[in-house]
Amino acid sequence: MNKLVLHGRKMYGGVAEGRALVSRQGIALCAGTDPFTGNITERGHELQGQNIAGRILVMPYGKGSSAFTKFAYGLWLAGNAPAAWIIRDANPQTALGSVVMGIPAVTNLDQDPISAIETGDWLRVDGDKGIVEVIHYWTKGRRQLAPQRLIITEGGKSNS
């Protein structure tokens, strides 16, 4: 099975898999997210109302000041942190935010992650190696790389 692999630089180590949530706009954790729910609350943001908890957040940069890290910690404490994030243009807030939340983070990729990845794609982020794998394309207009599915029915019989 072919998969798209992007190579970049480690911001914080670890490995995570999950569904991508892609933003073409920066996200302000301190004024734009609710740490108790994980919802993006920034008015007018393209992802307003979306939930980042457990997702692989792909964004161009983080917006805000030192309070960005405080809200990153709040998301982590409440169990609403993303599983990992991919930042096109890392800044001190996103670097420290990934450390505070303890999530894999990759930046400076060889392809623009905002263009190469779409919301719903299944990703594997290896922060230690600086690698992002697009394992399964979610959207209908793109090639599908769905893993084979084994469906187990009652009695343990496979119907695939």
N, C-alpha and C positions, 0 to 999 in steps of 0.2 A: 504494500500500500504506500503510495506517495504521500508526503506531507510537506507543507511549507515550513521551513525552518529559518528563523531570523536569529542573527548573531549580534550580540551587543556587549555591554559592560555591566558587571555586577554592581548593584547598589546595596543589596542585602541578600544573603544566602538563603537557601532552602528550596524546596520543590513544592509546587501546588498545581492542581488541575481544576478546571472549572469552565463555566460559560463566561464568555467575554461580555463586558459592558463598555462600549466605545463612546467616547465623547470627543467632539471636535473642538470643544471649548475647555479651558482650564476649570478646575473645580476648587472652590473655596470651602475647605472643611469647616473652618470656624464660623462662617456666615452662611454656608450653603448646604449643610447636612444636619440631620437630626441624629445625634449619637444614640438616642434611645430606640430608634427604629431602623436606622441605616438608610433612610430616605433622603434623596437630594431635594432640598427645599428652596434653593436659590431661585428667586423669581426670574422668569424669562430664560432660564437655562434650558438647553435642549433636552436634558435628562430630568427635568423637574418631575418629581413623583416617582422616579425609578429608585430601586433599592440596590445598594452596593454590597450588602452583607453576603459574604461567601462568594462573590463574583470576582473575576479577574478584571480589574479596572484598567482601561487603556485610555490615556489622556495625554494631551500635549505638554501640560505643566500643571503645577499646583498654584493656586492663588492665595494670597494672604500673607500674614506676618507670623510672628512667633506663636500666635494662638493656634495656628494650623496644627502644630504638634500636640497641643493640649487637646484639641478635638480628635486628633488621630488616636490618642490614648483613651479618650472617652468612648470612641467607637469600639476599640479593643476591649475595654472593661465591660461594655454592654453586650459583647458578643456579636457586634455588627460590623466588624472590620471586613474589608475585602480579603479574599484568599491570597491575592497577590496583586501587584500593579506593575504596569508597563508605562513608563514615562518617556515621551519623546525627548523633551528638554528638561532634564532634572535640575532642581534647584535645592538650596539647603533645606527648605521645608519638606519637600518630598523625600529627600534622603533621610532626614531625621525621623520623619513620619513612618517610614518603612522599618526603621530600627525600633521605634517605640511600639509599633504594632507587632513586630516580629514576623513580618510577611516577606516572602521573596519579592525582589524588585529588580527590574532590568531597565537600562537606559542606553542611549547612543547605539541604536540598532542599525544594521546595514540596509534596512528598508524602513520607510515611514510606517510605523505600526498603525497609525490612524487610517492609512489607505489600504494596508495589507490585511487588516483584521476587521471583521464586522461583528456587531452585537449578535450574540447567539452562537458564534463559533466556539468550539470546544478547544481549549488551550492547555498546554502543559508548560509551565514556567520553571526553569531551572536557574535560580538566582546564582548558585555557585558557579555555574559554567557560563552564565550570561546568555542562555539560549531560550528562545520561545518557539514552541512547536504548535502549529495549527493542525490539530489532529482531525477535526471534522468541521467542514463548512456547513453552516446552518441555513443560509439563505438559498432560495430555490434557483436563482439565476447563476449560481456559481457551481463549479464541479463538486460533486458530493464524494466525500471520503469517509462515509459512515463505516464504523467497524461492523463486522459480521455480528448478527444478533442471534443468540441462542435463547429460545423461549422454552421454559420448563413448565409443563402443565401438571395438573394433579396426578399424583402417582409417580412423578419424576421422569415422565416420558418427554422427549424432545419433539417439538412439532416443526422444527425448521428444516 
